[in-house]
Amino acid sequence: MDLSLHIREAFGNLAASKLRSFLAILGILVGTGSVVAMVSCGQLATKQALAEFEQLGTDLMSVSISQQRFDDDEGGSSGRAKEAFTLEDVSKMKQRVPEIRLIAPYTTAYSPLYFNGDEIDGSVIGVTSSLQHVIDIRMLMGRFISDFDGYTPYCVIGDDIYKELKRRGYKNPIGTQVQIGKEFFTIIGVAKHWTENSFFNQNINSSVIIPLQASTLLSKYATINNIVIRLNKEEGKDPDIDVAQDNMKQFIESEVPGFRLFFRSSKQLIDSMTKQKQTLTIMLGMIGSISLFVGGIGVMNIMLVSVVERKREIGIRKAVGAKQRDIQTLFLIESITLSLFGGILGIIFGVGASFIIAIFANWDFVLFLLPPIVGFSVSVAIGVFFGFYPAYQASRLDPIQTLRSD
């Protein structure tokens, strides 16, 4: 029998049972839509996160510094273990490690903040001037901390603190003073709103920034405990993170053996997230496939009911010369048609759902080709797989027995 005739008959049979066909299509629609929506949203979320890290640059690295115990095997016996990591050590590190372009040490202080006698929320960070360039701090008014400020009690306030002062009537706080602990610091600048990133442990917006050396005015125990670094980067090539880390470790072992360094780099995080993206896509696809599998079972059940109801039709077809292959092809085409329609509608539903989610999540929407292609392919495969058994059952019916049945 001609394939086009099979297709026309399949459409006619499905149209004759509209409710049954609708329910079968609905099951595949929900399943395919789930796969497309979940995989698309997973890829959109990962893309958004990767874009944020890539915007920071693959040349950004953060280093946490911790002091070893003096009786540690590493360096403790050298007799040169130091009590603090100093600005001099930072300067030597930059000279000894050629991969470093910019280096910004900083320390955090835990002191209460007061303005005109009223306590305000915020943290205190002791920095050098290079921090502005490493993590891109832009000024709204005034200037940033200078290396020439030294022990001078100057400070720069973040955007959130500025808004709090402005609410109290200070639209231009330059020249006014903030009390940090028992010390008074003069405001010399206001930073614009700063976008947080995971490589700097503090929120600039809610911080009072003071010269690194002036942090000793607040506490004699104030020491450099973190560094952020911009590495040298050739155009079109990522910096060699491993070489930079090895050189920094060698510097520590030879010059300041009493300390350990713990590294985090944007490139390493991007590589890790790229690998996680593949795992996430597979996991979300498998979770969505459960509903698609249920939809396939629904198609098979409906096709089995259709075989029972059309026994007499099958018997007549066989009696006038239809072969088993013709009967099997007819029912298989009906099953594939149901899955195909459900798959196409499911793709539209899944893409639409992921678009709406992207709007609410404030993501940049991108149409990924993989989820629709996979959804379409799987829906066709579902039609063949779950339609084969009913089609086989129909083709094996005895025409004599089917014609005798009511």
C-alpha positions as CSV (number, residue, x, y, z in Angstrom):
1,M,0.0,0.0,0.0
2,D,1.2,3.5,-0.8
3,L,2.8,5.4,2.1
4,S,0.9,8.6,1.3
5,L,-2.4,6.7,1.5
6,H,-1.3,5.3,4.9
7,I,-0.6,8.9,6.1
8,R,-4.0,10.2,4.8
9,E,-5.8,7.3,6.5
10,A,-3.9,7.9,9.8
11,F,-4.9,11.5,9.8
12,G,-8.5,10.6,9.1
13,N,-8.6,8.0,12.0
14,L,-7.0,10.5,14.4
15,A,-9.5,13.2,13.4
16,A,-12.4,10.7,14.0
17,S,-11.3,10.3,17.7
18,K,-10.6,14.0,18.6
19,L,-10.7,13.7,22.4
20,R,-8.5,10.6,22.4
21,S,-6.0,12.1,20.0
22,F,-6.0,15.4,22.1
23,L,-5.2,13.5,25.3
24,A,-2.3,11.6,23.7
25,I,-0.9,14.8,22.2
26,L,-1.2,16.6,25.5
27,G,0.9,13.9,27.3
28,I,3.7,14.3,24.7
29,L,3.4,18.1,24.7
30,V,3.9,18.2,28.5
31,G,6.8,15.8,28.4
32,T,8.6,17.5,25.5
33,G,7.9,20.9,26.9
34,S,9.4,19.9,30.2
35,V,12.6,18.6,28.6
36,V,13.0,21.8,26.4
37,A,12.1,24.2,29.2
38,M,14.4,22.6,31.8
39,V,17.4,22.1,29.6
40,S,17.0,25.6,28.1
41,C,16.7,27.2,31.6
42,G,19.7,25.3,32.8
43,Q,21.8,26.5,29.8
44,L,20.5,30.1,30.2
45,A,21.4,30.1,33.9
46,T,24.9,28.7,33.3
47,K,25.4,31.2,30.4
48,Q,24.4,34.1,32.6
49,A,26.8,33.0,35.4
50,L,29.6,32.4,32.9
51,A,29.0,35.8,31.3
52,E,29.4,37.5,34.7
53,F,32.7,35.7,35.4
54,E,34.0,36.4,31.8
55,Q,33.1,40.1,32.3
56,L,35.5,40.2,35.2
57,G,38.2,38.8,33.0
58,T,40.1,35.6,32.9
59,D,43.1,37.5,34.3
60,L,41.6,38.0,37.7
61,M,42.8,36.0,40.7
62,S,42.2,36.2,44.4
63,V,44.7,35.0,47.0
64,S,43.9,34.3,50.7
65,I,46.9,34.4,53.1
66,S,47.1,32.3,56.2
67,Q,49.9,32.0,58.7
68,Q,51.4,28.6,59.4
69,R,52.1,27.3,62.8
70,F,55.8,27.7,63.7
71,D,56.3,24.0,64.3
72,D,54.9,23.1,60.8
73,D,57.3,21.1,58.6
74,E,57.1,23.7,55.9
75,G,59.4,26.5,56.7
76,G,59.0,26.5,60.5
77,S,62.5,25.2,61.0
78,S,64.0,27.9,58.8
79,G,63.9,30.5,61.6
80,R,62.6,33.1,59.3
81,A,58.8,32.8,59.9
82,K,57.3,36.3,60.2
83,E,54.4,37.5,62.2
84,A,52.7,39.5,59.4
85,F,52.7,39.6,55.6
86,T,53.8,43.2,54.8
87,L,53.6,45.7,52.0
88,E,57.3,45.0,51.4
89,D,56.5,41.4,50.8
90,V,53.7,42.3,48.3
91,S,56.1,44.6,46.4
92,K,58.8,41.8,46.3
93,M,56.2,39.3,45.1
94,K,55.2,41.6,42.2
95,Q,58.9,41.9,41.2
96,R,59.6,38.2,41.5
97,V,56.5,36.9,39.7
98,P,56.5,38.3,36.1
99,E,52.9,37.1,35.5
100,I,51.5,39.7,37.9
101,R,50.4,43.0,36.2
102,L,48.6,44.6,39.2
103,I,48.5,43.5,42.8
104,A,46.2,44.9,45.5
105,P,46.6,43.7,49.1
106,Y,43.8,44.6,51.6
107,T,42.8,44.0,55.2
108,T,39.5,44.1,56.9
109,A,38.8,45.8,60.3
110,Y,35.9,45.2,62.6
111,S,35.1,48.5,64.2
112,P,31.8,50.3,64.7
113,L,31.0,53.2,62.4
114,Y,29.4,56.5,63.5
115,F,28.3,59.6,61.7
116,N,27.5,62.7,63.8
117,G,27.1,60.4,66.8
118,D,24.7,57.9,65.1
119,E,25.9,54.4,64.3
120,I,25.7,53.4,60.7
121,D,25.9,49.9,59.1
122,G,29.1,49.1,57.2
123,S,32.5,47.5,57.2
124,V,36.0,48.9,57.1
125,I,38.6,47.9,54.4
126,G,42.2,48.9,54.4
127,V,43.5,49.1,50.8
128,T,46.2,50.4,48.5
129,S,45.5,52.6,45.4
130,S,45.8,49.6,43.0
131,L,42.6,48.1,44.3
132,Q,40.6,50.7,42.3
133,H,42.0,49.4,39.0
134,V,42.0,45.7,39.9
135,I,38.3,45.4,40.8
136,D,37.1,48.5,38.8
137,I,35.9,51.0,41.5
138,R,34.6,54.1,39.9
139,M,34.2,57.4,41.7
140,L,31.1,59.5,42.0
141,M,32.8,62.4,43.6
142,G,36.2,63.1,45.1
143,R,39.1,60.8,44.7
144,F,40.2,57.3,45.7
145,I,42.8,56.3,48.3
146,S,46.4,57.2,47.2
147,D,49.6,55.4,48.2
148,F,50.8,58.8,49.4
149,D,48.0,58.9,52.0
150,G,50.0,56.5,54.2
151,Y,48.8,56.9,57.8
152,T,46.6,59.9,57.1
153,P,43.0,59.3,58.4
154,Y,41.3,59.6,55.0
155,C,38.5,57.5,53.8
156,V,36.2,56.7,50.7
157,I,32.6,55.7,51.3
158,G,30.6,53.2,49.3
159,D,27.3,53.9,47.5
160,D,25.0,52.5,50.2
161,I,26.7,54.5,52.9
162,Y,26.5,57.6,50.7
163,K,22.7,57.1,50.3
164,E,22.3,56.9,54.0
165,L,24.2,60.1,54.5
166,K,22.2,61.8,51.7
167,R,19.0,60.7,53.4
168,R,20.3,62.7,56.5
169,G,20.8,65.7,54.3
170,Y,24.5,65.4,53.3
171,K,24.4,65.6,49.5
172,N,28.1,66.3,49.4
173,P,29.8,64.6,52.3
174,I,33.4,65.4,51.1
175,G,35.3,66.9,54.0
176,T,33.0,65.6,56.7
177,Q,34.2,63.0,59.1
178,V,33.2,59.4,59.9
179,Q,34.1,57.9,63.3
180,I,35.6,54.4,63.0
181,G,36.0,53.0,66.5
182,K,37.7,55.9,68.4
183,E,39.4,57.4,65.4
184,F,37.9,60.1,63.0
185,F,38.5,59.8,59.3
186,T,37.8,62.5,56.7
187,I,35.8,61.6,53.7
188,I,37.8,62.4,50.5
189,G,35.6,60.4,48.0
190,V,32.4,58.6,47.2
191,A,32.4,55.5,45.1
192,K,29.8,54.8,42.5
193,H,27.6,51.7,42.8
194,W,29.9,48.7,42.5
195,T,28.8,45.3,41.1
196,E,29.8,42.6,43.5
197,N,32.0,39.7,42.5
198,S,33.1,36.5,44.2
199,F,36.8,37.4,44.0
200,F,36.6,40.3,46.5
201,N,35.4,39.3,49.9
202,Q,33.8,42.6,50.8
203,N,31.0,44.7,49.4
204,I,32.4,48.1,48.4
205,N,28.9,49.6,48.4
206,S,28.5,49.2,52.2
207,S,32.2,49.8,53.1
208,V,34.4,52.6,54.4
209,I,37.7,52.4,52.6
210,I,40.8,53.6,54.3
211,P,44.6,53.5,53.5
212,L,46.1,50.1,54.3
213,Q,48.7,51.6,56.6
214,A,46.0,53.7,58.4
215,S,44.3,50.5,59.4
216,T,46.9,50.1,62.2
217,L,45.3,53.2,63.8
218,L,42.3,51.0,64.5
219,S,44.1,47.9,65.5
220,K,47.7,47.0,66.0
221,Y,46.8,43.5,64.8
222,A,45.6,44.7,61.4
223,T,47.5,42.6,58.8
224,I,47.2,41.8,55.1
225,N,45.0,38.8,54.8
226,N,43.9,38.9,51.2
227,I,45.2,40.0,47.8
228,V,43.5,40.5,44.4
229,I,45.6,40.3,41.3
230,R,45.4,41.1,37.6
231,L,47.7,38.9,35.6
232,N,49.5,39.8,32.4
233,K,47.5,38.6,29.4
234,E,48.5,38.4,25.8
235,E,45.8,39.5,23.3
236,G,43.7,36.5,22.3
237,K,45.3,34.2,24.9
238,D,44.4,33.5,28.5
239,P,47.1,33.9,31.2
240,D,48.9,30.8,32.4
241,I,47.3,30.5,35.8
242,D,49.3,27.4,36.9
243,V,52.6,29.1,36.2
244,A,51.6,32.2,38.1
245,Q,50.5,30.1,41.1
246,D,53.7,28.0,41.1
247,N,55.9,31.2,41.0
248,M,54.0,32.7,43.9
249,K,54.3,29.5,45.9
250,Q,58.1,29.5,45.3
251,F,58.3,33.1,46.4
252,I,56.5,32.3,49.6
253,E,58.7,29.3,50.3
254,S,61.9,31.2,49.8
255,E,61.0,34.7,51.2
256,V,58.2,34.3,53.7
257,P,57.9,30.6,54.6
258,G,55.6,31.3,57.5
259,F,52.6,31.7,55.2
260,R,50.4,29.7,52.9
261,L,48.5,31.0,49.9
262,F,45.1,29.8,48.7
263,F,44.1,30.7,45.2
264,R,41.0,31.3,43.2
265,S,40.9,32.5,39.6
266,S,38.1,33.4,37.3
267,K,39.5,31.1,34.6
268,Q,39.5,28.1,36.9
269,L,35.9,28.9,37.9
270,I,34.9,29.3,34.3
271,D,36.4,26.0,33.3
272,S,34.7,24.3,36.3
273,M,31.3,25.8,35.5
274,T,31.7,24.7,31.8
275,K,32.1,21.1,33.0
276,Q,29.2,21.5,35.4
277,K,27.1,22.9,32.6
278,Q,27.4,19.6,30.8
279,T,26.4,17.6,33.9
280,L,23.5,19.9,34.6
281,T,22.2,19.7,31.1
282,I,22.2,15.9,31.2
283,M,20.6,15.8,34.7
284,L,17.8,18.3,33.7
285,G,17.2,16.4,30.5
286,M,16.8,13.1,32.4
287,I,14.4,14.6,34.9
288,G,12.3,16.1,32.1
289,S,12.4,12.8,30.2
290,I,10.4,11.1,33.0
291,S,7.3,13.1,32.0
292,L,8.0,12.4,28.4
293,F,8.2,8.7,29.2
294,V,4.8,8.9,31.0
295,G,3.4,10.6,27.9
296,G,4.7,7.8,25.7
297,I,3.0,5.2,27.9
298,G,-0.2,7.3,27.4
299,V,0.2,7.1,23.6
300,M,0.7,3.3,23.8
301,N,-2.4,2.9,26.0
302,I,-4.6,5.0,23.6
303,M,-3.3,3.1,20.6
304,L,-4.0,-0.3,22.3
305,V,-7.6,0.9,22.9
306,S,-7.8,2.0,19.3
307,V,-6.7,-1.5,18.2
308,V,-9.5,-3.1,20.3
309,E,-12.1,-0.8,19.0
310,R,-11.1,-1.3,15.3
311,K,-10.8,-5.1,15.3
312,R,-13.5,-5.4,12.7
313,E,-11.9,-2.8,10.5
314,I,-8.6,-4.7,10.7
315,G,-10.4,-7.9,9.8
316,I,-12.0,-6.4,6.8
317,R,-8.7,-4.9,5.6
318,K,-7.0,-8.3,5.9
319,A,-9.9,-10.1,4.2
320,V,-9.5,-7.8,1.1
321,G,-5.8,-8.4,0.9
322,A,-4.0,-6.1,3.4
323,K,-0.8,-7.6,4.7
324,Q,0.5,-7.6,8.2
325,R,3.1,-5.0,7.3
326,D,0.3,-2.7,5.9
327,I,-1.7,-2.9,9.2
328,Q,1.5,-2.4,11.3
329,T,2.6,0.6,9.2
330,L,-0.9,2.2,9.5
331,F,-1.0,2.1,13.3
332,L,2.7,3.0,13.6
333,I,2.1,6.1,11.5
334,E,-0.8,7.1,13.7
335,S,1.4,6.8,16.8
336,I,4.2,8.8,15.3
337,T,1.8,11.4,14.1
338,L,0.4,11.9,17.7
339,S,4.0,12.1,19.1
340,L,5.1,14.4,16.3
341,F,2.3,16.9,16.9
342,G,2.8,16.7,20.7
343,G,6.6,17.2,20.1
344,I,6.2,20.3,17.9
345,L,3.7,21.9,20.3
346,G,5.9,20.9,23.3
347,I,8.9,22.6,21.7
348,I,6.8,25.8,21.3
349,F,5.6,25.5,24.9
350,G,9.1,24.8,26.3
351,V,10.7,27.7,24.4
352,G,7.9,30.0,25.5
353,A,8.2,28.9,29.1
354,S,12.0,29.4,29.2
355,F,11.5,32.9,27.6
356,I,9.1,33.9,30.4
357,I,11.4,32.5,33.1
358,A,14.3,34.4,31.6
359,I,12.3,37.6,31.8
360,F,11.4,37.1,35.4
361,A,15.0,36.1,36.3
362,N,16.4,39.1,34.4
363,W,18.5,36.8,32.1
364,D,19.5,37.6,28.5
365,F,17.3,35.1,26.5
366,V,19.1,33.1,23.9
367,L,17.5,30.4,21.8
368,F,19.7,27.3,22.1
369,L,19.2,24.8,19.2
370,L,20.1,21.7,21.2
371,P,16.9,21.5,23.4
372,P,14.4,21.8,20.5
373,I,16.3,19.3,18.4
374,V,16.6,16.8,21.2
375,G,12.9,17.3,22.1
376,F,11.8,16.8,18.5
377,S,14.0,13.7,18.0
378,V,12.9,12.1,21.3
379,S,9.2,12.7,20.5
380,V,9.6,10.9,17.2
381,A,11.5,8.1,18.9
382,I,8.7,7.9,21.5
383,G,6.1,7.5,18.8
384,V,8.1,4.7,17.2
385,F,9.0,2.9,20.5
386,F,5.6,3.1,22.2
387,G,3.6,2.7,19.0
388,F,5.4,-0.5,17.9
389,Y,3.7,-2.9,20.3
390,P,0.1,-1.7,19.5
391,A,0.9,-1.8,15.8
392,Y,2.4,-5.3,16.1
393,Q,-0.7,-6.5,18.1
394,A,-3.0,-5.1,15.3
395,S,-1.0,-6.8,12.6
396,R,-1.2,-10.2,14.4
397,L,-5.0,-10.3,14.7
398,D,-6.8,-13.2,13.0
399,P,-9.2,-11.8,10.4
400,I,-11.7,-14.6,10.9
401,Q,-11.9,-14.0,14.7
402,T,-12.1,-10.2,14.2
403,L,-14.9,-10.5,11.7
404,R,-16.9,-12.7,14.1
405,S,-16.6,-10.2,16.9
406,D,-19.3,-7.5,17.4
